[in-house]
Amino acid sequence: MNFKHLKETKNTYFTHFQFAFPEALWAFCISIVMFIHAFFPFLFWNGNFDRYVRDAVKRLNRKETQLII
């Protein structure tokens, strides 16, 4: 466990929550979609997972850039 995570990322509990909670919610939702897709491949395949991963990487990179400045 990294008890220095907030300090290392220059976050307070609130700012960390503001970023992490929506990310966790999106990850949870997409995991349900992918779970269903595993059993029924003809459902939900329109690139949503690929787009989710690309967008998540962009959000994380944007967050890292904000921390460096």
Steps between C-alpha positions, in 0.01 A plus 500: 500500500624842411400741775686781321287475185308823562818691576682354199215592268452840667135428578271547794249228584229707331690569176606136484137392549382742230731332250498137620128447565375582148783289355400209722135541404583496127728197549222318685245576228729396217589179685131405511468569128810290425376218725175484303694527175711197600189282499321673214767626257241649267392746773675826591776478244523844351843600628384619842774316688772625265367855529478468880865391523621776266301766688614370840865523391441858381338593833786345697762675286317830542494445878875426505569813297302708750709355785829588333407864444 
